[in-house]
């Protein structure tokens, strides 16, 4: 009996690092953000930090963020789906190799990758240098919304490909064959069978791209210059430049609503995935 | 048997340089229940997939109803397939699954509803329209897969080991059900299985395949009673394949003893293989036997005893009988002339590989 008890105790001890980790680095910071977000400098309860999201300046940044991340997510989806389909068709061996190649850049530091794009896109950067060699007009992409979208798509594309690929490979080839057998053209098979069956993957892909794209400030800092403010930049500046921790926390709380909506969507389709497969 | 419905002409197919089907020629008559039978890797499923259009033959033609359909995609072929492991659409309910083919063909809603109802009745699952695929057992899913195929009124139904995933009892029930369906629908069934008993029970024509070749084609009785090579003899049921010498027409010498048989035309004093089914061997008193041996092994199998009788030359005869001869007993062996099947010894290396000379 004693032995049994000590066993349980020793097992319980194993949990402490995780509990400590979650408490120290997730729960406590979250509580701090809520406290900061709902108080002013004097520690008095206020909703001003939250409602300030409605001001023209913040609203503009938020709408731009939503717009750019939506466009990036859409582009990622349009690029990722055909790629995932090709990977599925390739079969296990070749498919896995292509996935590996695809994931390879993700092992490089996110900041480095983005800085590399900056060097490529700069006014006197590598791309324009090559273009001028052929006496072609240079492109002025750096410090525009297009550059930010490019950065988002480049950095987040793998997060769209992998979930869609994972869902697609699970679909039995004979299910596709059965649709063809029953008279469906390739097009009809895609819209009636493959697409509906891959919705769970598409949804998790969208959330995995949309959420980080919505809150990024690094990509817009590096590829957008200091000119374009996304909501991520606004919050970052409140924390780093000013002493607006309270305002920054308040805006973060608003952003969390968007993240919760995404999580809810994932949860909904995850449970459906369990049902369909 | 009716006229030819499907003709496979000089079909060849290889995967990654490995020959799976080698110059296969096969005529499938209308209204047949034809079974492609063979061990895994013999090319039977590939043959079916070539007929269904999911695989393209490297060489050769598929002729359907007088028309070359080698390049016709599966959705334009007037045949339907019941896949291994059912392959139902998991995001649709039962009615939607069955209706899929008809919806693609833009049939009216009333027609579709009628057809779905009829198909469910045919497979004994009335009232299952709104059930989820997941809520059905394997056997029920298989019936839905069949219903989904036959509502399209195909001329031919292709079945790829449809009962492979079911347990024994259910499999036997489904065998009878498939025979009933076949008779009710009056269409051609092409059936793929590795289960020889299934093939014997259901088919009117069996095509035994091995290593991409057709070994033998015939009625179940022909395949079982008159196997034309050691492979077929061994694959279909159990058999004793014994080296023998054909002394002259209707007389064969096995281990020095002469047996009367019914085969002719092998020549005189020619080495051959004799095939004798275990249930065709009669154990008698030693002095009445053509050969004498001793029982060395007995297993009770339920319906019969399986006995091993060793003759002085060391050969172990497999014998099935409802009468027990205990281990150690000396017995005589006799065989009725028509129960001995004579085969030529394999000549080429290829045939040697195919044949089973254990």
Interface residues (C-beta under 8 A of the other chain):
Chain A: X172 X174 X175 X177 X178 X179 X180 X181 X182 X183 X184 X185 X188 X192 X193 X196 X197 X275 X276 X277
Chain B: X52 X53 X54 X73 X74 X75 X80 X81 X83 X84 X85 X87 X88 X89 X90 X91 X100 X101 X104 X105 X132 X134 X148 X149 X152
